[in-house]
Amino acid sequence: MLHRLSRSLLVKRTVYTTFSFGAAYLADTELNASAVTRNLRTLWTCALISADYKLNFTPEHADRIPAIHQRVADRMYDLFTSNGGLYIKIGQAIGANAALMPAPFQQKFARLFDDAPQIPYRTVARVFQREFKKSPQELFAYFDEKAVASASVAQVHKARTWDGEWVAVKVQKPDVGRQIGYDLMAFRAVMWAFEKWVFDLPVYFAVDFISAHLRAELDFIAEASNSQRTASLIALEPRLAGKVHIPKVYPEYSTKRVLTAEWIDGVRLSDRDALARVVGEKVPERSGGMFADTEHKQRRNGVPESMRDVKLKGGLQAIMHTMVELFSAQMFDWGFVHCDPHPGNIIIRARPASSSSFFSLPSSLLSKSVLRDPELVLLDHGLYVTIRPHVKRQYASLWRALLSSDWDTIRNVTESWGVGEAGLFASAVLMRPVRMKRTGNGSSPHADKDSEANGTTGDAGAELNAYEQSVRMKERLKRFLVDTDKMPKELIFLGRNMRIVQGNNQSLGSPVNRIKITAYWASRSLVTSNGRTPTTRTSLRAWWAQLDARELWQDVVFRAVMFSLDVVFWVSKLRQRVRALLGLANGGFEDELERSVRGFTRSAFGVEVGPEAFEG
């Protein structure tokens, strides 16, 4: 009898427990956007990662360390893709800074794409009811119920206003808003644990800054403001006006969760075949990387009807030159930088006839024999960083100093930013090896460490086992991040922009000398910020007279380096064309820089950096 009673009690408890867990899971899924489930998945994954490293990352098991890195990379990738939403953004942020991480991380995170299944139309309609008190069909004359693109945070629908204008309507997925608080809380907890317990590296210092910008990315009113501000700045810059277009925003159709902007017909930079047709030249083939994977994942729209009979002037060189100038202006002149310029966010179209020239042809006379000027259209203005004026000036000074071999300025800037290894930081900024030199009599306290960081100690890293390589890298990174309180947090997103633009140029076969263009904008911003901008022949002489001997010498050295960079660039282009004619493996200027940086990191850190780390 007692046995039967206890058995009955056990069955009841099992039923109640199962029911309770089921009800809790259902409530979390339906009412809480699976926030608790996602957090539990995050904590479990991070516990496994921590235990794996703590138990197995030892000198005795050095031969097993590559397998540990692979397991951890797989777990993190699975976590980000399973949770989706903001986790994709966090994963992309890690991937953009994966150059010094073990090879499995570089390979995995280079393939982390921001795409997701679209939410059903009934969910979109509910968002419109909450935001506008109207359905999409009431608000617009036409609204395509099927999204033309869907990412982790939002999806885009094509619509037509009652005035007959075609627009792109970006609708935020409802779950994202409910998940963000939990997601950022988990992000903070994990980064704290990784810094204090697992890796003993300063990684938590940027959490507040990154979290604030990720949260701001969900505010479409802020995105509309970013878009309008950028459009105004471009209109005031003669070198960009007419070459870059920001889609017009429709405030009357926009809220914090719905953004309506002008519909743009054009060719995405990620669509290799369509791009080749409109520029009239072959887009260089790459075995992998940004273009190959992005094309595989993204919707390919081809050449729109409006551009079928159009060829764009200047080819890939004109497009890439405009792109580098745009982001250089944002960094060094405006201090307001778009931080997600990947190929899917850039559309190339023919410049509208009204702005192509003063005497423009009627559209009826345009034919395929008429070349049109290209116009770069920049999309997705959610993630911007504002650079403080003194940081902007320091960053410009650093760029000019790097190319004019002004070692004192390089060290002064890096020390003021709490960076302990000037040579390593300089190489990260230029994305090419920088060999620091001793100053004066060579008594600089940083000279020995700099020369070591630059890899002048030889290729010793190749002789180290996996455990020793990891320890070496960890010690270098600790010396690199000496004082994280001093480090400008803006550098995190500036580095992301630079790497993506470098990857865009590399994927197009390096049609422009990116370093030269960027450096000229940096140098120019220093002159204009001093209020000494030469505009006429007379003012040029007056400006020249104001410069002291040191500035004159720096200017001479800077221009000499710019000339030598051009020579190296064009020699690289000639070699590239000869190899193409001979049917040999090809690569542009950016590919050569990539090989140099990979050699640098191998000798300085003992880390083998794969090509994925340089492809945006």
N, C-alpha and C positions, 0 to 999 in steps of 0.2 A: 504493500500500500504506500509506504513511504517512498519507495523507489519510483512508483508510478506518479506520485505527486511531484517529486523533484524533476522527473522527466517532463511532466506537463509544464512546470514552471520554466524550465529551460527553453521549451518550445515557444512559450509566450514571450519570454525575454528576447529570444532570437527574432521573433516576428516584430516585436515593438522596436527593437534596435534597427532592423532592416527598414521598417517603415519610417523611423525617425531620420535615418541617413538619406533615404529616398526623398522624403519631404524636404529636408534641408538642401539636398542637391537640386531638387526641382525649384525651390524658392530662390536659390542662388542663381540658377540658370535663367529663370523667367523674370525675376524682379531685380536681380543685382548684376546682370550681364556677366555671370560666371566669375565675378571678381574674386570671391573666396577660393574657388577652384583654381583659378590662375595663380593666386598667391601661394597656395599649397604646393602647386606644381613647381613654382619658382624656388620656394624654400627647400623642397625635396631635392631638386636638381643641384642647387648650390651646396647642400649638405653632402651629396655624393661627390661633387667636385672637390670640396674641402677635404673630405676623408681620403679620397684618392691621392691627392697631393701630399697630405700629411703622412700617410702610411707608406706610400710607394716612391716618393721623390727623395731618394737617399743615394749616397755614393755607392753603396753596395749594389744597387739596382739601376746603375747608369744605363745599361743596355735596354731597360724597359721604359725609359723616359719618353722616347718618341711615341710609344704606344699610349702612354698616359696623355700626352698632348692630343693625340688623335681622339681618344675617348672623350676628353673634356670638350674639344671643339665640336664633336658630334652632339654631345649633350646640350651645349649652349645653342647650337644651331636648331636642334629639335625644339628646345624651349621657346626660342624666339618665333619660330614658324608656327608652333602649336598655339601659343598665346596670341600671336598676331597683334594688331593695333599698334599701340605705342612701343611694344617690344621690338617691332621691326625697325622703328626709328632709332631705338637704343642700339640695336645690333648694327645698323648702318653706321652709327657714330663710332662704334668700336672698330668696324671694318675699315673706316677711313683712316684710322690710326694704328693699323695692324702691321705696319712695316717691320717693327722690331719684335713682333710676336712669333712664336714657332710656326713653321710652315703649314701645319694643318689648319691653324686659325686663318692664315692668309688665304688659303684655298677655299675654305668654307665660307668665310664672310664676304669674299669677293662675289659670291653667288647668292647673296641675300637680297632679294628683290622686294620692292614695295608693291606687290600686287595681291589681290584677294578676291574671293567671290563677291559678286554684287548682292546687295540686300534687295529683297523683293519690292515691287512697286508700291504695295500697300504700306510698307514701312516708310517709303519716301513720302507718300501722301500724308501719313501721320505727322512727319516732320513739318511739312508745309502747313498743316492745320495748326500746329503749335506756334509756328513762326509768323504766319500771315493770316490765319483764320480763313484760309481759302485753299482749295485744291490746286494742284499744278495746272489743270485744265481751265480753271477759272482765272488764274493769274496770267497764263500765257495763251496765245492764240493756238499754239501747237506745242506739245511736250512729248518727246520720245520716251516711252516708259522703260525702254531698255537702255541701260547706261552704255556710253561709248568707251568708258574707261573706269576701272575700279581699283582703288588702292586700299591700304589697311585703315586709313582714317576717313576717307571720303570717296565718293564716286561722282562722275560727271555725266550729265544728260544734255542732249542738244534740244534747243527750244527756239520758238519764234515769238517775239513780242507782238502786241496788238498793233504796233507801228510798222511791223513787217521786218524787223531786224533780227537776224539769227544770233543766238547767244549760247554760251556754254554755262550750264548751271551746275555748280559744285555743291553737293549735298553731304553734310557730315553724317556719318553713321552713328545712330543713337547710342549704341553700346559704348563708344569711345569716351563720351563725356562722363558716363557712370563709372568707367574703369580707371580713369586717369589718376584719381586720388590714390587708389589702392596700388596702381602700377608704380607711381613715383615713390610711394612709401616703401614698396618692396625694393626698388632700385637703390634707395638710400641705405636700407638695411644690408643689402648684399655688398655694396661698395664699402660700407664701414667694416663688415666682416672680412672682406678680402684685404683691406688695408691693415687692420689690427691683428688679424689672426692667421690668414692664409698666406699672403704673399709678402707682407711687411714692406709694401711700396706705397708711396703717397698717391692714392687714386681718389680719395674722398673729397679733396679740395675743390674740385670742379662740379660737384653734384648739384649744389644750389643753382649755379649759373646754367648748367645744362637743363635742369628741371624747369627753370623759369622759361627758357626758350622753347622747350617742348610743349609746355602748357600754353604759351602764347601762340604756338602754331595751330591750336584748335580754335582760336578766335578769328573768325572770318572778317569781322569789322576791322581788326588790326591788319589783316592781310590786305584788305582793300586799301587801307591807308598807306601801307608799304608800297603797294602798286602805284598809287597816285603820286606819292612822293618821288619814286624812281622815275616815273614818266616826266615829272616837272624838271628833275635834275638833268635828264637826257636832253630835253628840249633846250636847255641853256648851254649845253656843251657842243660847240660847232663840229667837233670831230666825231660825234655820235648821232647828232640830230639827223633824222632821215635814214640812218643806217640801223637803228635799233628801235623796236616798237614794243610798247607795253599795252596789252589789251585794255580797252576802255572798260571801266567798272560801272555797273548800273546800280546806284545806291537804293533806288526805289524797289529793286528786286533782291536786295541783299540784307542779311541779318547776321547774327553771330554764328549761325549754323548753316546758312545758305549764302553762297556767293555767286552772283551773276555777272559775267563779263562778256565782252565781244567774242564772237566765234571767229576763229582764225583758220583759213584754208592755207595749207602749206605742207612742207615735208619735214618730218621730225629728223633731227640730227642722228637719231638711232636707226633710221631706215636707210641702210646702205644702198640698196638698189635704186630707190627713188631719188636719193641724193645724187647718185652718179648720173642719172638721166637729166636732172635739172641743171647741173653744173657742167655737163658735157665732158666729163673726165672720169677716169676710173678711180674709185675710192680704194686705197691700198688694202690688200687682204691681210687679215691677222688670224693667227691660229686660234686665238681665244681672247678673253678679256672683255672690255666694256661693250664693244659693238656686238660681238658674237652672242654673248649671253643676253644682252638687253633686247636684241632683235628676237631672240627665241622666246622671251617672256612677254614682250609688249605687243600690243595690237599694231599691225603694220597697215597703214592706210594708203600707202603708195602715193602717186602724184595726183593731186586734185585736178578736176576738170579745168579750173581756171589757170593752171600752169602747164597744161599738156603741150602747148605750142610755144613755150617760153624757155629760153636759155639764160642763165644768170652770168653776169660779167664777173671776171676776176677769179672764178672757180673757188676751190677750197681755201686758197690763200686769202681771198677777200673775206670769206666767212670767218675764218679763224682769227684773222687780224682784228676784225671788229669785236669778236668775243673777248680776246685778251685785253684790248683797249677798254672795253666796257668794265670788266672786273678790276682792272688797274685803276680806272677812274673812281670806282666805288671804294677801293681800299685807300688810295693815297690822296684823293681830292675831296670826296664827299664824306668819307668815314661811315658809310652806310652800305653794308655788303650783303648781297644775296648769297646764301650759304648752301644752296642745293642745285647747282648748275649742271646736273647730269644730262645726258643726251635726250632723255624723254621730256625734259622741261624746256627744250629749245626747238623752235620751229623756224625753218627757213622758207621765205616766200619772196616773190618778186615785189620790189618796192612799188606801191601804188603809183600809177602814172602821174597823178597830180603832184607828187613830191619827188619824182625821179629827176626832173630838170625844170628849168623855168619855162622852156618851150616844150611842152609834152604833147605826145601824139594822142589823138583820140583812140579809145580802146578798139574801135572798129578797124583801125588801120594797123593795129599791132598784129604781127604774124611771127611765125617761127624764125624768120630771118632777122627779127629785131631782138637785140640783146637787151635784157633788163637788169637794173642794179639789184643786188640781193638785199634783203632786209632780215635781220635777226629778230625773232620774236621771243621774248623771255616770259615764261609762265611760272606759276606757283610761287607766290611771294609771301608765303607763310613764315619761312625761317630766315630772318635777317639778324645781323648783329650790328650794333652801333659802336664804333670805335671812338674812345675818348680822344680829344685833340692831342694831348701830350703823347699818348700811345701811338697815334697815327704818325706824328712827327718822328718818334723814335723808330718806328717800323720803316719809314721812308729813309731815315738816316742809316739804318742797318743795311738796307738794300744797296744804297749808294756806296757805303763803306765796303761791303762785300766785294763789289766789282772794282773799286779803286784801291783795294788792299790797305785800307785804313784800319789797321789792327787795333789801335787805341779806341776808336769809336765802337768797333765791334765788341770789345771787352767791356767798355763802359755801359753800353746798352744791355748786354746780356747779364752783367752783374746787377744792374738796376732792376732787372726782371727776376732776379733770384736764380739765374741759370749758372751752373758751375762749370760747364764744359762748352766754351764758346765755339770751338771748332765743330762739335757735333751739332749744336743748334744752327750754326751757319749752314751746314750741309743740309739740314732738314728744311730750312727756309728756301734755299736755292734749288733743292732737290738735285744737287750734284756735289761731289766731294769738294770740300774747302780745306786747304792746307794752311793752318795758322802758323805764323812765324813769331819768333821771339822779338820783343821790343827792346830797343836800346842795347844794353850790354847783355841782354838775355837773362836778366835776373827776375823777369816776371814770375810771380808765384804760380801762374797758370801755365807757364810754358811747357813744363814736362807733361802735365796732364793733358794739355791740348795736343801735343805731338802724339801722345799715346792714343788719344781719342780719335785722331785723324788716321790712325792706322799706320803710322810711321814705324811702329815696332815690328812690322812684318806680318806675315800671314800666320801668326801663332794660333789663331782661333781654329785653324784646320786640324791642329794636333790635339785639341781638347775633346774629351768625351762629352756626351749630352749633358750630364750633370754639371761638369765644369763650365760648359758654355752657358748654361742657364744661370749659374752663380755669377759668372763674369758679367753677363748682361744686366743682372739685377744690381750689382755694385755700380756699374756705369750709370744706370738710370737713377740710382740714389745720388750719385755725384752730379748728375744732370739737373735734377729737381732739388736744388739746395734749399730754397726758401719759397714754398708754394704760395705763401701769403703775398709775396711781391709779384708773382707772375700774373700778367694781364690775362684774364680768362678769355678775352676776345681772340687770343691766339689759337684757341682750340678750333673755332669755326673758321678763322682765316686760313689755317692749315688745311681744313677740309675743302674750302673753295679752291685753294691753290692746287691741291692734288687732283681734284676733279677736272679742272681746266687743263692741267698738264696731261691727264688721261685723254681728254677730248682731242688735244693737239696730237698726241701720240697715235690715237686711233685713226686719225685722218692722214697719217704719214708724215707728221711734223711739217706742215706747209709753211709755218712761220717760226721765227726766232722768238719764242715766248719770253725768254729771260731778258733779251735786249729790250723788247717793248715794255715789259713790266718795269725794268730798271729806269728807262727814260721817264716814265710817269712818276716814279719815286723821286728822281732827281728834280723834275719840274715842280713837283709839289713843295719841295724844300725852298725853291726860289720864290714861288708865289706866296708861300706862307710867311716869308720875310718881307713881303710887300715890295719886292724888287723884280717885277716882271717886265722884261724888255718887250716893247710893242712896236717901236719904230727904230730907224737907223740911229737917230739921235739918242733915244733912250737906251739903246743897246750899248752905245759908248759910255753913257753915264752909269749904266748898270755894271759894266766891266770895271769902271774906275772905282766902284764901291767895294769890290771884292778884295779881300786881303790876300797876301802871298800864299797862305795855306789853302784858302779856298780855290785860288787860281791853279795851284798845283794839283789839288784833288780833281778839279774840273778837267785838266789836261789828261791826268791818268785815267779818269772815268771815260773820256772820249776815246782814248787809245784802246782801252779794254773793249769798248763797244765796237770799235773797228775790228779788233782781233776776233771778237765773237762772231761778227758778220762773216769774216773770212772762214772761220771754222764751220759755220753754219752752211755756207755755200759749197765748201769742199764736201761736206756731208751730203748735201743735195746732189752734187755731181756723182759722188760714189753710189748713191741710192739709184740714180737713173741708169748708170752703167750696169749695175748689178741686175736691174730690172730687164735691161736689154739682153743680158746674157742668160736670163732665166734663173738667176741664183737667188738664194734666200735674201730677203730685203729687210731694211729697217731704216728709220729716219733718225733725225738729230735727237729726239726724245728717247729713242731706243738706245742710242749710244750713251746718253746721260744715265739711263736706267742701269746699263751694264756697269758704269763707273760707280754708281751708288751701291749696287749689289756687292761689288768688290770691296768698297769702303766698309760696309757693315760687316762683311765677312771678317776683315782684318781687325776692325775695331771692337767687334762684339763676339765674334765667333758664331754669328747667326747667318744662316743661308736664307736670303730674302728672295722669294719667288716673284715672278713678273706680276702676279695678281695684286701685289701691294702698291703698284704704280699705276693702276688702271682705274683710278677714281673710285 
